[in-house]
Amino acid sequence: MPLVAWRHITVSKQQGGLGLKDMVKFQQSLHMKCLWSIARDDNSLWVQVLKAKYLQRTDLWSCNRTTRCTSLWRAIIAVKPLLKDSVKWQLGNGRSCKAVGQPWHEIWMHYSPSNAAQRKLVVADLVAEDGDSWNTHKLIQLFGFHGALYIALNLPQVPKLSQRQDRLIFTAQHNGRFTIKSAYNLLVQKDQRMHNLTHLPADLYKLIWKTRDVLPRARIFLWRAIKEALPVDQVFSSRMSKTPTGCLLCGDLNETVVHVLFKCPLAQQLWRLSQFDLSTAGLPDNMVHLLSFLVKQLEDRQFPTIISIMWNWWKDRCKRVYEGKKVNPQQTLAAASYWTLTLEKASLLHTKYLSHNCHHEQHYQEHVHSSFTCWIDASWTHSGIGGTGAAYILLDKEGQLVHYQLNLMEATSPFHAELLSLKEAFVSVLQMGISQCVFFTDCLLLQSIISGTTEPEAADWMAFNDTMGFMADWIKQPQFYCIHVGREKNQLADNLSKYARTKGICYRGFTFPFFQYPCDVICNDSML
């Protein structure tokens, strides 16, 4: 059972949704683009074909779909009411805009061309030669006396014509240009006015989506809590004809989201043990009001921990209710603290990477030929058989071999394996007293994250946590760089890492070869 309506999910995050695209509205905006092209009388072949087939005896704005029309034309005509109120002709010389049935003034939308003469009539034909009055004879001839009188009374001011070309504008845009994005936004705004959707308070929008050092899944959890979309007894009772069962932990008859997260005796004990020593007795019963109250009472830096505690407590509560597992508050607080500290360290390191590499990136090319170079690679397998092979090859400034090393280690992913291989090579270089070195890898993700151009995904945070000390040491070395190269140039390190994994060996050598290996693989001129 969906706990949040789809129309609430597809609105922007500022308005309390998730910002997902409504594909029905998106398809309508595409059809509106087709309608716009026909209205502008584009010279495209498909526009001319549709006009010749459906608009020979009528105009675009007054035509209706027929029983034998194509699905494309049926869809275009269906979105005509959505676009009709948002287009208008900006008159220039009045020779491109049809006088009848065109949106240059609201009065003309009430008329439909009744004969061929009216269909060919343009705005310039209705204005007298002096340009300051209507061509009365033409109006009476085309619309009759009563029609001409109605036009003169409702449109007393004659449009001022110029030498510019007439232009069809989209009134929903300031520049008058039609785009699919602007059409989609127009449809979304109409839907919001129809359903009276209100904006999410600015403080709560900032709390959910702008608070740093919060896991994405914890953000979604907090959003669901604000939308009263967590599976608690009060939510089920309001949506289903069932008898309330109360809180499954303490037996309270009113199990709401606020009760589970803050007012249940176990939740109260949790918050008392936390660093905030939060008293939950006088908190509001509405989640929006409660969080707004906390935003005013607490500092911004405290909210990552608060969100983490709420999220971990909800997980532990579900384990206790549905799986029968006993989880004490100390374990919940420890898990929340672990995630908060891990994310804070990762954020801090990423900020340092960015500032460090932005300052030194422009200089690294000149060091490639004046520094030691180290070629690294790792060989990882999904089966986990044989472990992970890692290898690096260190060359001096003249391109001569200093030493190479093969190792076996445990890694959870290909990225983790590449990161551990770089760490091992980096530690060896530091132990040898080398203060300037360029590391080459064929893992683009590793190079991007090290350089600060890409943020690590949630799945890579654990790998970063295992190598946190290495990452901190890297920042202190201004003359160390990580550069991405193609796999064909890193063939030797690649083959050595595969050899270490398949043969299950660890070795450190200073000359090639220490094992039987093809000479064309050992001596790779493209690398050396």
N, C-alpha and C positions, 0 to 999 in steps of 0.2 A: 504494500500500500504506500503510494507516494505521499510523503508528509509535507512537501512544498510544491505548490502549483507550478507548472512549467512556465507560465507567464511571469512568475516572480523570479524564476531562475535566470531567464533570458534578459532581464533588465541589467543595467550597469551596476558595478559594485557600489558606486556612490548612492544608488537608490535601493540598495539592500539585496541585490541579486548577485549572480556569479559572472555576469558579463558574457554568457554563452550566446552564440548566434541562434536566433529563431529562423530555422530554415524555411518555414512557410513565408515569413516576411521577406527573407532574402530572395526567394524565388519571385515574389511579387515585385521586388525592386528591380530584378532583371527584366521582367515583363514591362515595367514602367520605362525602362531604358529603351526598349523596342518601341513603345508608344511615343516616347519623346523623339526618336529618330523619324518616325512617320509624321509627327506634328511639325517638325522642322523642315520637312520635305527634303530629306537627304537624297543625294544622287545614287545611293547604294542600289544595287540591282534588286535585292530582296525587298526594299521599300517600294520600288516602282512596280514590282510584281504584285505585292499585296494591295497597293492602291488601284492598280488596274483591275484586280479581281473583285474587290469589295467596296471601292469608293468611286465608282463611275457615276452613280446617280445620287450620291449623298456625300456629306462631308464627315470628317473623322469624329467630331464631337457630338453629332446627332445620330450617328449610325448605331444599329443594334446588331447583335450576333444572329446569324441565321442557323437553321437546323442542319445545314450541310456545310458549315464552315469547318476549317481545320482546327485542331486542338491549340495550335499556336495563336490563331486569330481569336479563338474563344478566350484564351488566357489574357491576351492583350486588351480585349474589350472589357474583361472582368475588372481590370485595375484602372479603367478610365475614370470612374468616380473618385479614386484615391488621388489621381494626378490633376484632375480638372480644376480643383480649387487652388492649386499651387503653381499654375503657369499663367503667364500674361505676355502679351505682345507689347514691346517697347517700340513705339512708333518712331520712324525716321521720315522717309519720304512717302510712306503709306502705300507703296506699290507691291509689297510682298504679302501683306496681311489681308486676308479676305475680310470683307466688311460684315458678312453675315455668318453667324455660327462660330466665330473665332473669339478667343478670350482676350480681346483688347479693351473691352469695357463690359461690365456685367449685364448691361441692357441687351447686348447682342447675343448673349447665351440663350435668350428666350426665343430667338428666331431660328428657324431652320430653312435653308434654301428650298424654295418651292419650284424653281424652274432653272434652266440653264443660265439665264441672264444673271440671276441672283448668285449662282455658284461662282461666276467669273468676276463678280463685283469686288473691287478692292476699296480700302478706306479712302484713297486719294480721289476716287470717283465721286464720293459723297460731299466733298468739300468744293465750294465755289472757287472760281479762278482767283478772286482776291485773297483767299486763304483765311478770311475772317468770318465767314458765314457758311451755312449748309447750302448745298445745291438742292433747293426746294423742289424744283421740277423733277429731278432724278429721284428724290425720296417719294414723291407722290406717284410717280410712274411705277416704281418698284413695289412700294408697300401700301399704296392707297392713301386716301386722305387721313383716315383715322390713324393708320400706322405712322405716317409722317408727323402728325400732331403729337403722338405719343413719344416719338423720338425727340422732337424739338423741346418738349416739356421736360423730359427726363435727362436729356443731354444738351443743355443749352450752350455749353462751352465747346466750341469747335476745337478739335485737336490741332496743335501747332506742328506742322510738318516741316521737315528740314531736308538736307541733302544726304543725310546718313541712311544706311540701309535699315529696314525693320529688323528687329531682333526678338526672338522668343526667349524669355527669361524664366528661370525657376525661382519663384519668390521665396522658397525656403532657404536659399543660399544668398549671402550678401553680394557675391559677385554675379549672381544670376546663372551660374553654370550648373548643369545637371550632372550629378555623379551617382553611382549606385550606392555609395556610402551615405550621401545626403538623403536619398530616397528611403533607404533603410531606417535612418534616424527619424525621418518624418513619420513612417509607419509606427515606429516604436513610441514616439511621443503621442500619437493619436490613441494608441492602445492604453497608454498610461493615463491619459485624461479620461478615457472611458471607464477604467477600473479604479480611478482615484488612487493610483500608486504614489506613495510619498517617498521623499528622500530619506536615506538612513542618516541619523544625526552625525554631524561631522566628527565628533569625538569618537564615536563607535566605529565609523569607517576607518579612521586613523588607527584605532586600537586593533582592528582585525587585519587590515591589509598593509599598514605602514610600520607596525612594530617590528623591529629588527630581531634577529636571532630566535625566530619561531619556526618550527617545522610546518611545511604546507598542510599536512594532515591535521595539525593542531589548529591552524587557521580555519579549515573547513569545519572542524568540530565546534569552534567558537561561533562561526556563522550559523550552524544548525541550532546551537543553543539559543542564540538571539531570535531565530525564526521559530522557536518552540517546536523544533522538528527532531527532537531526540525521543526515542521510544520509551516514554515513561507512562505511568497509568493515566495521568490527567489528559495526555495527548490522545491515547487510545480511546478513552471514555468519550471525549468530545467528537471523535470521528466515527465511532462505532457504537452500536446500541448494546453496550456491555455494562455489567455492574462493576463499579470501581472496586479494586482489590487492595488498594493502598500501597504504601511503601514496602517493598520486598525485603528491606533491611531492618527497619524499625517498627513496621506495622502501622505507621501514621496513615490516616484515611486520605490525606491529600498529598499524593506524590506528584509534585511538579518538577520542572527542570531546576528551579531555584532550590527546592527542598533537597533534591538529590545531591546537588553540587555544594550547597552551603548550609542547609538547616537540618539535615539528618544528623542524629547524634554522632555517628561515625565521621561525617564530614566536618562537624563542629570540632571534634577531637583533632582531626587532621589540620585544620586551620589554626588551632591553638598551639599545636606543636611546630608550625611553620615559623619562619623568621619574621612573619608579619604580625603574629599574634592577633589575628583578625577576629573581632567579635561579630558573630553572625545573627545575634538576637534581633537587632533593629533594622536589618536589611530589608529593602523592598521585596515584594513577592513577584514583581515583574522583572524579567531578565534584562530588558533594555534599561529600565530605571535603575536597576542594581548596578549594572556596569557603568552607567553614566555617573552614579554616585561614587563608585570606586575611582573613576578617572579624575574626579575633582579632589579626592582625598589623598591619592597616592601619586608618586612620581613616575615618570615615563619609564625610567630604567628598571622599575620593579615589575612591570607588566609581563615581560618574557617569562619570568619565574611563575607569576600567578597563572598565566595561560597554560604553562607546562604542568603545574599542579592540578588544575582543573581537568586537563586532558588525561593525565595519568590516573587521577582518581576515578574518572569515568571508566577507563579500561579496567581498573582493578575492581570497581563495583560490578561491572558486567561479568568478570571472571568469578566473582563471589556469588552472584545471583544465579548464573546460568551454568557454571561449571563446578560450583561447590568448592572453589579454591579459597583458602583463607589468606588474605593479604593484609598486613598491618599497616598503619599510617606511616611508620618509619620507612618501610620499603617504598611506598608511594612517593614520599618526599625525596628519598635517595635517587629514585629514577628520574624525577623531575629535575633535581639538581644536576644530575649527570648530563641530561640533554641540554640544559641551559648553558652549562659551562663549555660543553663540546661546541655548541653553535657559536658562543662568544669567542672562543679561541679561533675557530675557523674564519669567522668574520674579521677578526683582528689581523690574522695572517694574510687574508685576501687583500685587505686594505694596504698592508705593508708591501705585498707583491706589486700591487698596482702602482704605488708611489715609487717603489724601487725601480721597477722595470721601465716606467715612463721616463725616468731620469736617465737611465743607462741604455735604453734600447737603441738610440741613435748611434751609440759608440761600439756596439758589439761586433759589427762587421770588420772594423779595423783590427780587432783582437784575434780574429780567426786564424790569421797567418802568423801571428806573433805570440801565440799561447800554446800550451799543451792542449791536445784534443783527446776526448774520450768518447768512444762509440759504444753505446749500450743497447741491449735488447733482452727480451724475456720470452719464454715459450710456455704457454699455459694451455691446459686441456680441461674440458668440461667434466671428463670422467674422474679427474683427480688422481688417476693412476700414475705413479712415478713422480708426483709432486710437480713443482714448477722449476724450470731451468732458467738461469740468469747468467748473462755474460757481459763483460765489458773489456774493451781494448784501449789501452792508454798509449798515445804516441807523443813524442816530444815535439819541439818547435820545428825540427827539420823533417818531421814525418817518420822518424825511426821508432821502432817498437820499444817501449819501456817495459811493459809487462801486460799480461792479460789474465783474466780469472773467470772460472766457471764455478757455479754454485747451484745447490738445490735448496728450495725454500717452499714455504706454504703460503699460497695466495688465494684470495676468494674471488678474484675477477681478473680479466686481462689488464685492466687499468691498475689494479693493486699490484700485479706482478711487475709491470713497467715501473711503477713508483718505487717498489722495493729494490729493483735493479739499479735505478738512479741513486737511491740512498746508499747502496753498498759501494758504488763507484765513487760517490761524493766523499764518503768517509775515508776510503783508501787514498784519495787525492789529498785530503787534509792531513792524514797521517804521514804522507810523504813530504809534507811541507810545501806543496805547490800552491801558490797564491793566485794563479791566473789560469783558468781552464775553460774550454768550451765543450759542452756535452751535446752529442748528436743522438737523436732518437727518431725512430720512424713512427712513433705514437703521437699523432697530432693533438689528441685530447690532453695528453700529459704536458706537451709543450705549451698549449694554450692556457692551461690552468696555472702552470708555473710562471708564465709570463703575465698573468693577471688579466688576459683578454677574455677568459671564459670562467664562469663560476662553476664549482663542482656540483654535480647532482646529489640528491639526498643519498643515493646508494653509494657514493664515493666518500661520504663524510667519515665513515668508519675507517676507510683506508687512510685518510688524512689524520685521523685521531691516532692511529698506530705509528705514524711517522711525524708527529707534531714537533719533536725535538729537532729532527732533521730539517724540517721546513723553517724553523726558527733560525738555525745555523746558516741556512742558505741566504737568508735576508742579510746577515751580517757580512757576506762576502760580495762586495760590489763588482768584482772582476770575474764572476762566474755566470755563465749564460747557458741556456738550454735552447737548441735550435732543431727544428724539424727537417728531416731529409727523407727522400723516398726510400722505399724498402730495397730497391736495387742497389743503392749506394751503401746500405747498411747490411749487405748480404753476409759478410763474415761474422759479425756479432750475432746475426740471426741464426746462422748455421751452428755456431758454437753453443748458443743457448738451447737449441733443439738437441744437440749432441749430449749436453749435460742432462736434459730431461729424459731422453730415451735410454741413455747408458747408465744413468743414475750415479754420476761421478761429480766430485768437486776437485778442482785443480787450479793451481796458480803457477804460471810459467813465464819465462823471459825470452824464449826463442820458439819459433815454429819449426817443424810440428812436433808435438809431444805424443801424437797418436797418428795412425794411418789415416790420412785425409787427402782428398784430391788437391793437387797443387793449384789448380785454377781457382779454387774456392779460397785457399789460404792467401794467395797473392792477388788481391783485388785492387787493380790499379786505379779504378774509379773512386775508391775510397782513400787510398794512400796518396 
